[in-house]
Amino acid sequence: MSMQSIASPVYSFTPPRRNSLTHIPGDEGWPLIGKTLEVLADPKGQVERQSKKYGLVYRSHLFGETSLVLLGPEANELVLFDQAKQFSSTLGWGRILGLLFPRGLMLLDFEEHRLHRRALSVAFKSGPMKSYLADLDTGIAARVAQWKAQPGPMLLYPAMKQLTLDLAATSFLGAGIGPEVDEITRAFVDMVAASVAVIRKPLPGTQMARGVKGRKRIVAYFSEQIPIRRAKGGGDDLFSQLCQATHEDGALLSTQDIVDHMSFLMMAAHDTLTSSLTSFVGELAAHPEWQQKLRDEVASLGAAADAPTTFDNLEAMKVTEMAFKEALRLKPPVPSMPRRAIRDFTFKGYAIPAGTMVGINPLFTHHMPEIWPEPEKFDPTRFTDEAQRNRHRFAWVPYGGGAHMCLGLHFAYMQAKCFARHFLQNLEVSLEPGYKPDWQMWPIPKPRDGLRVLVKPV
């Protein structure tokens, strides 16, 4: 099937008039700013207070528009599984990411999304993943060795951010990127920072202006490199894989497709993984008993400190995976997910018109006490096989779900386990007495003070 015939239709929509949503309970807050400042200040507390007052479906006013919040596993299933294809991810994420990461995979819908996802999946098959693991393993081992040589206090978040950025550059762009790597990295960092900036227009001197400039540099670099990579052939890095990827009709991805997908995938792999790994290590620092259980599991692998990590090693790290999943439950890397309804629909007895912006909230679902007893407690046993079988399949959604389930989730698990193996084999991490990390939970969770930890050799 020709890709020219599959481009997503351009949905024209008009946000519904305010009186078309007044039958739904809620509080739209102050004129113009609505509830936006409340959400930015305390996203978890705000949604919990609103749900207690109005229920699992309520009306709000966020970022200049009246919208609906749909909460709980059933809402997650309705919106993410979307069997009826009635929610647009393009029109949900577009106003947030569209200027900097246009037409990334998460910003495509329906058949076009399916075809692009299928084309991109070649980069996450067994062969390339083995190559990524080798690069990750080498990079992580070297960085942990540096940390081991400098024991004492460390700001975990910036250290993890630099590590994941370096790893993404190597695994995604290839070890031979050359002297341009620093310039490309800076441009990419500016794009990521701009994607969550408060000022959404590229006014002079703003982060958004720096992000737009960074995107121009990234576009120029990828556009120049694509014909070079195609002529060279081979290459195990993700960029080289995408340069050879084809659609179902045998056509190569276009230059613009590769530029857009590379930009988006690097953003997703870097920023969300930084958050997740920081949360994971922070929980181990706060819970030394679980840290020791994971260290014992790593020791049971029987791998020498300088031996490469294998897929068999990763498969055997069951307790580590449970602990990582629990960290993602407590601080999901994408706390809320927007969509726009493209058709009228009904949920929980409420008739909701086409054009309505709706949001689901993994952060809320992950802390519902009726699903997760003592929801603030770090308890990896929630993710035993038996415990998972007895829960709603959309009760835990850190990677989304349905057609838009994160394409790189296995890459994330691979990197997290590989990191845990080297970190726990070499280092012990703890918090200073009385210290309690303060987290900013939106748009992507991160510790406000960088998360101070103490590291020392095992």
N, C-alpha and C positions, 0 to 999 in steps of 0.2 A: 504493500500500500504506500502510495507516495506521501511524503511528509507535507507536501504543499496542500494536500487535501485535509490535513489533520489539525491545522493550527486551531488553538482554542477559540471558540466564538467570543467576540467582544460583547460581554453582557452589559447592556445599558440598564442602569437602575437609578431610581430616585429614592433616597432614604424616606421611609414612611413618615407621614405627618404625625406630629406628636400625639394628636388625639387618637391615632390608630393603635397606640400602645398603652393608653391610659387605663385599660381594663386589667393591666398587669401591675401588681403592687410594686412599689419601689420608691426611691428618693433620688431625684436628679440633682440635688444640691444647689449650689449658688448659680446665678445667671452666668452664662458664658463658660466659666471654668468647671461647672458641674462638680463631680466627685473626683476629678483628676488629681488634685493635690493630696487628698486623703489616701488615694490608692498609691501614689508615689511614696508617701510617708510611711505607710504601714499596710502593704498589700494583703498580708495574711490576716491581720486583725480586722481590716476593713471588710473583707469579704465574709469573715466569720460573723461579724456584728450584723451585717446586712442580711445574711441567710437566717440568722436567729430571729430577726424581726420580720422578714418577708417570705422566707421559705427558700426552696431550691431553684426557683425561677423568679428573678426580680429585674426591675427596670432601673437603669442608671444613666448617667450622662458623663461620658469619658472622651477626652481629646476632641471636644467640639461636636459630639454627636450623641443623640439618645440611642442607647443600645440595651441589649438584654444579656444577663449573666445566667448561664445554665449550669447547674452544679450536680455533682455526683456521678457514679459510674454509668447510670442510664443516659445521662446527658453526654458523657464522653463517647459512649457507644453510638448514640444518635448522630453526633457531629463528625466523629472520626471515622467510624465504619461507613457511614453515609451510603448505604446501599441504594438509596433512591437518587443519589447524585443531586442533592438539593442545596449543598453548601459550597461556596467558592472559596478556596484558599487564596487564589489570586487576588480577589477583592477584599479578603481579610488581611493578609500580610502586606499587600501592595503599598499601602500608605506608610507602613513602617520601614520596609526594606526595599521598596521599588526603586528609589532613586540611586541606591548604591549597589544593590544586588538584583537587578532586574532579571526576570526570567530564570532565576535559580530554580532548582527542582521543586522546592516548597511553594514557589509562586506560579506553578502551572496547575492546570485542572484537567481532570477526567481523561479522555483518550490521548490528548497531547502529553499529559503527565505520564500516562502508562508507557507510551512509546519512548519518551526520553529516559524514563527510569530503567526501562529494559536495555536501552543502549548504554547507559552508565553502569549497569550492573556488571559489565565485563571487567571493570576495574576493581571489583570486590570479590572476584572468584578466587579459587584456591591458589593458583599460581602467583598472581600479584600479591595476594595476602601473605604468602610465605616470604616474598621479597620485602614487603612492608615490615613484617615481624623482624627480619634480620636487621633492617635499618633502625627500627625502634629499639631493639635489644642493644645494639652497639651504642646508640645515642644515650639511652637511659643509663646504661652501665657506666659510661664515662661521666655523666652528670652526677650520679650518686657517689662516684669516687671523689669528685670535687667536694661534695657536701661532707663526705666522711673525713676528708683532710682538713676541714674547717669546722670542727664541732662547736656547739654553743647556740646562742639565739639566732633565729632565722625568721624572716617574714615569708611565710609559706606561699601566699598567693602570687606575689610578683615572681618568686623563684619558679613556681609551677607555670606561670604564664610564659616566661622565657623558654622553659623546657618544651612546652607543647608547641610553641611557635617554631622553635628550631626543628622539632620532630616533624611538624607538618611541612616545613620547607623541604626537608630531606626526603620524606616519604612521598610527598605529592609532586615536588618539582624535580627531584633527583639530586644525588650528591654532587653532581658536576655542574651545578647552576653557575658557579663562578663568582667573580667579584661583584656582580649586580645584586647578590643576595641581600645585602644590607639595605640597599635602596628599595628593593621590592618589598622587603619585610616592613620597612617604615611606612611605605604606601599602604600596605595591607592593614597595619595597625591603625592608621588614620581612618581607614574605611570602617573597621570594626567599631572604633570609638564613636564615629559619626552615626552609626546605625542606631545607637541608643541615646543620642544627644537630645536635649530638650528642645533646642531650636531646630526646626525641621527644614528650614530653607538655607541655601548656601550663601548666606550674607557674608560680606567681607570680615575676616578675622574670626569667624565661627568654626567650631569643630566640623560642622557639616561642609563648609567650604573646603577645609583640609581633606575631608573624606572624598569629596567630588574630585579634587585634584589628584588624590591617591588613586581613585578609580581610573582616571585617564592614564596614569602611569602603568597601572596593571594591565589595562586594555592594550596599550601600546606594546608592552613586553610580550604578552601572550600572542598577540597578532603577529608579531615578528618571529616568534619561536615556533609557531605551529607548522609552517612549511618546512622548517629545518628539522623538526622532530619527525615529520612524516617522511621526509627524504631519507633520514637516517634509519628509520625503522627500529623495531625492538624497543628496549627500554622498559624497565619494570616499575618505574614510578607512575603515579596516577595520571600525571599530565601526558606522558607518552602513551599510556593506555587509551586515554580519551582521544588522542590525536589519530588513533587507528580504529576507534569504535565506529560502528555503523548502525543505521536504522534497519528496520525489517526489510526495507526495499533494497538494502545493500549500499545506500548512499552514506558517505562519511558525514559525521556531524559537521555542521557549518562552523566557520571560524567564530562567529558570534555566539553560537551555542556553547562551544568549548570555553570561550572567555567567560560567559555567564555562569556555566556550571563550575568551572574551576574556582572562580571568585567565591561563589556561594559555599562550595564544599570546604574550602579552606577556612572560611569564617565559621561554619558549623563545627568543624573538627577542632578548631583552636579554642574558641571562646567557651563553648558549652563544656568541653572536656577539661579546660582549666578550672571551671567552677566545680565540676564533678570530682576531679581528683583532689582539689583542695578540701572539699567537704569530706571526702573519704578519709584522707590523712588526718584531718581535724578530729573526726570521730574516733579514730584509732588512738590519737593523742589523749583524748578525754576518757577513753575506756581501755586502760592497759591490759585488762583481762582478755579482751577480744584481740588486741594487738598481739598478745602472746599466742593465742590460738591460731592466728593467721601465720605467725612466725613458725610455729610448730608444723603447720601444713607445708610451708615452703621448705622446711628442713626435711620433711618426709619425702620430698621429690628426689632427694639424693643427688641433686645437681651440684657440682663443684661451683665455687663462686665465680670462676672465670669461664664456665661452660655456657654455651649459647642456650637461650630459652627455646624450647620446642613447643609445637602444638600439643603434644602429649602432656608436657608440663602444664600448659594452660588448662587443658581439659580436666586435669586432676585437681585443680584449685577450686573445689566446690565451696568451701567455707569462705574463701576470699570473694568469690562471686556473690554469695549471700550478703556479705558485709557491704560490698559495693552497691548492690541493689538497695539495701537499707539506707545507705547514704543518699542515694537518688530519691528514695521515698521522702526523706526528711527535707531535702532541698533539691527538688526537680530542676534541672538546668533551664527548662522553659516553663515557668510557673503558670502562664496563661497562654491560650491559643485562640486567635481570632478567626472568624469566618463570616461571610455574608450570605444570607439566605437568597437564593435566586428564584425560589418559588414559595408560595404560601405553605406553611406547615403547622402542625399541632403538636404540642408537647405538654404533658402534665395537665391536660384539659384547657390549655391556653391556645387560642388561634393567633398565629404570628404571621404577619404579612411579608411578602417578598420584599427584598431591599433592606431588611433589618440586619444590622450588625450584631452578631452574637459572639459571646466568648465563653469558652469552658475554662476550668481552673484546676489543673492537676495538683497544685499546691494545696487547695482546699480538700480535694478528694483524698489525697495522701495523708490527711490528718483527721479524717472522719472517725470519731471514737467507736462508732458502731461497726466499723470495718477493721480498724487498727486500735485495739485496746491500748491504753496509755500511749497515745500517738506521738508524744514528744520524746519517748524513750527510744534509745538506740538498741534495737533487738534484731540481729540478723536471722534469728530462727523463724522470723515471719516468712522467710523465703526458702524453707524446706519444700520439697516436692509436695508433701501432703498439705501443708498450709496454703500453697499456691493453688492447688486443685480446688480448695473449698472457698475461694474468693471469686467475685465477679471478674470476668476477664478484662474489664476496663476500669478496675479499681486502682491499678498501678500503671501509669501511662507516661513515664518520663521521656519515652521516645516517640510519643504520639501513638498512632494506630491506624488500621485500615490501609488504604492505598498510599497514604503519606507517612506510613511508618518509616522512621529514620533509616535511610539506605546504609548508613555507616555504623549501625549499632554494633555489629560484630567487630568492626575496627575499634570501637570504643572499649568493648570488653577486652579485646586483645591488648590494647595499650594499657588499660587499667591493671590487668593481671601481670603483664610484663613489668610494669612499674612496681607493683606490690612485691613481686619476686625479688628484684634487686634492692629495693628500699628496705624490706624487712630482713633480708639476708645480711645487710650491712649496717643498718641504723636503727636506733631506738628513738622514738619521738614522744615528747610529753609537753604539757602545758605548765606554765608557772603557777604556783599555788594561788588560788583566788581569782585567776584570770578567766574571764568568760568572753569568748569571741562575740563580736557584734556584727551581724550579717545584714546587708542590704539585699532584700529578696526580689527586687524587680529592677530592670527587665530580665537580667540573668544574675542569679545569686552570687554575691562576692562579699568577703569580709571587709568592713569599712576601714579597719586598721591594718589590713594585710594578713592578719592572723599570725600572731607571734607564737612560735613553738621553739622548743629546745631539742636539738638533735645531738646524739652522741653515738660513737661506734658501738656495735653489739659486743 
